[in-house]
Amino acid sequence: MTEATRVPERGEQELKNLWDRFKSSGDAAAREGLILHYSALVKFVAGRVRAGLPRSVDPQDLASYGTFGLIDAIDKFDLERGFKFETYAVNRIKGAILDELRALDWVPRSVRSRAREIQRSLAELEHSMQRSPTDEELASHMGVQLETLQDHLGEISTLGFVALDELLNPAERDSAAVGDVMADPRASDPSGSFEKEETRYLLADSIQRLPDRERLVVTLYYYEGLTLAEIGKVLSVTESRVCQIHTKAVMSLRNRLMEPPYKK
């Protein structure tokens, strides 16, 4: 858990008492205490999702959607499962926000079409070149100017759904986030240990073979918990450029992880 995702300080015993009271008897006051305690997670996740969205999207709306995800996480969390609650909650909060954005269907059809075109072109080049193409190579293959491709990548980033977490278990909100899947070698469910180990290997291998800058953006965003703006300062580029790099990196990883059989 990064510094950015840590919840406000509360006595460990006090927090344990809240969980015990709520899970044993459904105590409403204990539930409210848990919601208040973990509310900082909603702000953190909403901020990360908001970074790639148009200015017209109200941050308060995102926080409201995320709060429903937090409440759902508290209600369904199994204390005996083995994951930290923060790990579980972040995934469900993000899922609730993205599900609501999808339901609103505010993304223009033209942006979705461009996303499919770039995804297809990336797959073709990666198959023929056996590596991730540069932006220049991708633009040439598509027959567009480099600036046009980068503008399109920026537009696609506003989908808010181009996220590496979703490639692992797109239909599940109960799974761990990317950083936890990669960092924690322990498996709480022996029956699923092989699948988790295979996912960990494929993801690590795919990330390792990304171009240097794309690999760095993925690492800083998913494992170090930096915002896109903070990554821009590290790389000495604009936040919008980081969005473009992130979008292309996740599209490349999607091609490698979602098209069976997996090939090196």
C-alpha positions as CSV (number, residue, x, y, z in Angstrom):
1,M,0.0,0.0,0.0
2,T,1.5,3.3,-1.1
3,E,1.6,6.4,1.1
4,A,-1.1,7.9,-1.1
5,T,-3.6,5.1,-0.4
6,R,-3.1,4.9,3.4
7,V,-6.3,5.7,5.3
8,P,-6.4,8.1,8.3
9,E,-4.8,6.8,11.5
10,R,-7.1,5.0,13.8
11,G,-6.2,2.7,16.7
12,E,-5.7,-0.9,15.5
13,Q,-7.8,-2.3,18.2
14,E,-10.6,0.3,17.7
15,L,-10.7,-0.6,14.0
16,K,-10.8,-4.3,14.8
17,N,-13.7,-3.7,17.1
18,L,-15.6,-1.9,14.4
19,W,-15.1,-4.8,12.0
20,D,-16.0,-7.4,14.6
21,R,-19.2,-5.5,15.7
22,F,-20.3,-5.0,12.1
23,K,-19.6,-8.5,10.8
24,S,-21.1,-10.2,13.9
25,S,-24.3,-8.2,14.3
26,G,-24.6,-5.8,11.4
27,D,-24.2,-2.9,13.8
28,A,-25.2,0.3,11.8
29,A,-23.0,2.5,13.9
30,A,-19.9,0.3,13.3
31,R,-20.7,0.3,9.6
32,E,-20.8,4.1,9.5
33,G,-17.5,4.2,11.4
34,L,-15.9,2.0,8.8
35,I,-17.2,4.1,6.0
36,L,-15.8,7.2,7.6
37,H,-12.5,5.6,8.3
38,Y,-12.0,4.4,4.7
39,S,-13.5,7.4,3.0
40,A,-10.0,8.7,2.0
41,L,-9.7,5.7,-0.3
42,V,-12.7,7.1,-2.3
43,K,-11.0,10.4,-2.8
44,F,-7.7,8.7,-3.8
45,V,-9.3,6.5,-6.4
46,A,-11.6,9.2,-7.8
47,G,-8.6,11.4,-8.2
48,R,-6.8,8.8,-10.2
49,V,-9.7,8.2,-12.5
50,R,-10.4,11.9,-12.8
51,A,-6.9,12.5,-14.1
52,G,-7.8,11.1,-17.5
53,L,-11.3,12.4,-17.9
54,P,-12.7,15.6,-19.6
55,R,-13.1,18.7,-17.4
56,S,-16.9,18.4,-17.8
57,V,-16.9,15.3,-15.5
58,D,-17.7,16.5,-12.0
59,P,-15.2,15.2,-9.3
60,Q,-18.0,15.1,-6.8
61,D,-20.0,12.8,-9.0
62,L,-17.0,10.4,-9.2
63,A,-16.7,10.5,-5.4
64,S,-20.4,9.7,-5.1
65,Y,-20.1,6.7,-7.4
66,G,-17.0,5.6,-5.5
67,T,-18.7,5.8,-2.1
68,F,-21.2,3.2,-3.3
69,G,-18.3,1.0,-4.2
70,L,-16.8,1.5,-0.7
71,I,-20.0,0.6,1.0
72,D,-20.4,-2.5,-1.1
73,A,-16.8,-3.5,-0.3
74,I,-17.4,-3.1,3.5
75,D,-20.6,-5.1,3.2
76,K,-19.0,-8.0,1.3
77,F,-15.5,-8.1,2.6
78,D,-14.4,-11.4,4.2
79,L,-12.1,-10.9,7.1
80,E,-10.7,-14.4,6.6
81,R,-9.9,-14.0,2.9
82,G,-6.3,-13.0,3.3
83,F,-6.1,-9.7,1.4
84,K,-5.9,-6.3,3.1
85,F,-9.2,-4.5,3.0
86,E,-7.6,-1.5,1.3
87,T,-6.6,-3.7,-1.6
88,Y,-10.1,-5.1,-2.0
89,A,-11.8,-1.8,-1.6
90,V,-9.7,0.1,-4.1
91,N,-10.7,-2.3,-6.8
92,R,-14.4,-2.2,-6.0
93,I,-14.4,1.6,-5.7
94,K,-12.8,2.0,-9.1
95,G,-15.2,-0.6,-10.5
96,A,-18.2,1.3,-9.2
97,I,-17.0,4.6,-10.8
98,L,-16.2,3.0,-14.1
99,D,-19.4,1.1,-14.2
100,E,-21.4,4.3,-13.7
101,L,-19.4,6.1,-16.4
102,R,-20.1,3.3,-18.8
103,A,-23.8,3.4,-18.0
104,L,-23.9,7.1,-18.8
105,D,-22.3,6.2,-22.2
106,W,-20.8,9.7,-22.7
107,V,-17.9,8.5,-24.8
108,P,-18.3,9.6,-28.5
109,R,-18.6,6.8,-31.0
110,S,-15.7,8.2,-33.0
111,V,-13.4,7.9,-30.0
112,R,-14.4,4.2,-29.6
113,S,-13.8,3.6,-33.3
114,R,-10.3,5.2,-33.1
115,A,-9.5,3.1,-30.1
116,R,-10.3,-0.1,-32.0
117,E,-8.3,1.1,-35.0
118,I,-5.2,1.8,-32.9
119,Q,-5.6,-1.5,-31.0
120,R,-5.8,-3.4,-34.3
121,S,-2.8,-1.6,-35.8
122,L,-0.7,-2.2,-32.6
123,A,-1.5,-5.9,-32.8
124,E,-0.5,-6.1,-36.4
125,L,2.8,-4.4,-35.8
126,E,3.6,-6.3,-32.7
127,H,2.9,-9.6,-34.5
128,S,5.2,-8.7,-37.5
129,M,7.9,-6.9,-35.5
130,Q,7.9,-9.1,-32.4
131,R,8.2,-6.0,-30.3
132,S,6.2,-2.9,-29.4
133,P,6.3,-0.3,-32.2
134,T,7.4,3.3,-31.6
135,D,4.8,6.0,-31.9
136,E,6.4,6.9,-35.3
137,E,6.2,3.4,-36.6
138,L,2.6,3.1,-35.5
139,A,1.6,6.4,-37.1
140,S,3.3,5.4,-40.3
141,H,1.5,2.1,-40.3
142,M,-1.9,3.8,-39.8
143,G,-1.1,6.5,-42.5
144,V,-1.4,9.4,-40.1
145,Q,0.8,12.1,-38.8
146,L,2.6,11.5,-35.5
147,E,0.8,14.5,-33.9
148,T,-2.6,13.1,-35.1
149,L,-1.8,9.7,-33.5
150,Q,-0.8,11.3,-30.2
151,D,-4.0,13.4,-30.2
152,H,-6.0,10.2,-30.7
153,L,-4.2,8.5,-27.9
154,G,-5.0,11.5,-25.7
155,E,-8.7,11.3,-26.7
156,I,-8.8,7.5,-25.9
157,S,-7.3,8.2,-22.5
158,T,-10.4,10.1,-21.6
159,L,-12.4,6.9,-21.8
160,G,-11.2,6.4,-18.3
161,F,-11.3,2.6,-18.8
162,V,-7.9,2.0,-20.3
163,A,-6.5,0.5,-17.1
164,L,-4.2,-2.4,-16.5
165,D,-6.2,-3.6,-13.5
166,E,-9.1,-4.5,-15.8
167,L,-7.0,-6.8,-17.9
168,L,-6.6,-9.3,-15.1
169,N,-10.2,-9.9,-14.1
170,P,-12.4,-7.5,-16.1
171,A,-15.6,-9.1,-14.7
172,E,-14.5,-9.3,-11.1
173,R,-14.3,-6.6,-8.5
174,D,-13.1,-9.0,-5.8
175,S,-9.6,-9.5,-7.1
176,A,-6.5,-7.8,-6.0
177,A,-5.2,-4.8,-7.9
178,V,-2.2,-5.1,-10.2
179,G,0.4,-4.0,-7.7
180,D,-0.8,-6.6,-5.1
181,V,-1.0,-9.4,-7.7
182,M,2.6,-8.7,-8.7
183,A,4.1,-7.9,-5.3
184,D,2.6,-10.6,-3.1
185,P,3.7,-14.2,-3.8
186,R,1.4,-15.7,-1.2
187,A,-1.9,-17.2,-2.3
188,S,-4.7,-17.3,0.2
189,D,-6.6,-19.8,-2.0
190,P,-4.5,-22.9,-2.8
191,S,-6.9,-23.9,-5.7
192,G,-6.2,-20.6,-7.4
193,S,-2.4,-20.4,-6.8
194,F,-1.4,-21.8,-10.2
195,E,-3.6,-19.3,-12.0
196,K,-2.3,-16.4,-10.0
197,E,1.3,-17.5,-10.5
198,E,0.7,-17.7,-14.3
199,T,-0.9,-14.3,-14.4
200,R,1.9,-12.8,-12.4
201,Y,4.5,-14.3,-14.8
202,L,2.7,-13.2,-18.0
203,L,2.1,-9.7,-16.7
204,A,5.7,-9.3,-15.5
205,D,7.1,-10.6,-18.7
206,S,4.8,-8.4,-20.9
207,I,5.7,-5.3,-18.9
208,Q,9.4,-6.1,-19.0
209,R,9.2,-6.1,-22.9
210,L,7.6,-2.7,-23.1
211,P,9.7,0.2,-24.4
212,D,11.6,1.9,-21.5
213,R,9.4,4.9,-21.2
214,E,6.2,2.9,-21.3
215,R,7.5,0.5,-18.8
216,L,8.5,3.3,-16.5
217,V,5.0,4.9,-16.7
218,V,3.3,1.6,-15.9
219,T,5.7,1.0,-13.0
220,L,5.3,4.4,-11.5
221,Y,1.5,4.5,-11.9
222,Y,0.5,1.0,-10.8
223,Y,3.3,0.0,-8.4
224,E,4.4,3.3,-6.9
225,G,1.0,5.0,-6.8
226,L,2.1,8.2,-8.5
227,T,-0.5,10.4,-10.3
228,L,-0.2,11.1,-14.0
229,A,0.9,14.7,-13.1
230,E,3.6,13.4,-10.8
231,I,4.9,11.1,-13.4
232,G,5.0,14.0,-15.9
233,K,7.3,15.8,-13.5
234,V,9.6,12.7,-13.2
235,L,9.8,12.4,-17.0
236,S,9.8,16.2,-17.7
237,V,6.8,15.9,-20.0
238,T,3.2,17.2,-19.8
239,E,0.4,15.2,-18.0
240,S,-1.3,14.8,-21.4
241,R,1.8,13.2,-22.8
242,V,1.9,10.7,-19.9
243,C,-1.8,9.9,-20.6
244,Q,-0.8,9.1,-24.2
245,I,2.2,6.9,-23.1
246,H,0.0,5.1,-20.6
247,T,-2.8,4.4,-23.1
248,K,-0.4,3.0,-25.7
249,A,1.3,0.8,-23.1
250,V,-2.0,-0.7,-21.8
251,M,-3.1,-1.4,-25.4
252,S,0.1,-3.3,-26.0
253,L,-0.3,-5.3,-22.8
254,R,-3.9,-6.0,-23.7
255,N,-2.8,-7.5,-27.1
256,R,-0.3,-9.7,-25.3
257,L,-2.5,-10.9,-22.5
258,M,-5.9,-11.2,-24.1
259,E,-5.1,-13.1,-27.3
260,P,-4.6,-16.8,-26.6
261,P,-2.3,-18.6,-27.0
262,Y,0.2,-16.2,-25.3
263,K,3.4,-16.0,-27.3
264,K,6.7,-14.4,-26.5
